[in-house]
Amino acid sequence: MSETLSPREVFQKLIGGITAGRFAELPELYAEDAVVETVFEPVGPRRIEGRAALEERFALVSVSTPVQLTATNVLIRTTDDPEVIVAEWDYQVHHRVTGRDFEVANIQVLRVRDGLIVNSRDFHDHLALVVAGDNLPQLVAALDGK
């Protein structure tokens, strides 16, 4: 019988999969009815519900992302709720299109139950990614509804 992963172990698998670019494997870390909120997402969906929707999102990211992400400075904090952790880390980012290398800060609040992520509130620096990709005009147009 396999042992259920702790919230810390689940996060480590998540961040390891992202860093390795194994996006197809990531949905298996989430519960069927998981909710992911990307609080600072400027124009995309800020709330994704369900493993199936996450599977679609990760599939899109795997073919469309122009960046290589490497997690560094990872700090995982436990809380008084044994299901909840707060993870802080930086991504060392290489933008394949522009050739830029830079760092972005991240925070994630994860609720893990029975070894699966049931809720995630993600705070990523999306604006830094937009600027690094020379996509600021497209962002402004999207925000203007054009």
Secondary structure, DSSP 8 states (H G I E B T S, - for coil): ------HHHHHHHHHHHHHHT-GGGGGGGEEEEEEEEETT-SSS-SEEESHHHHHHHHHHHHHH--EEEEEEEEEEEE-SSTTEEEEEEEEEEEETTT--EEEEEEEEEEEEETTEEEEEEEEE-HHHHHHHTT-HHHHHHHHHT-
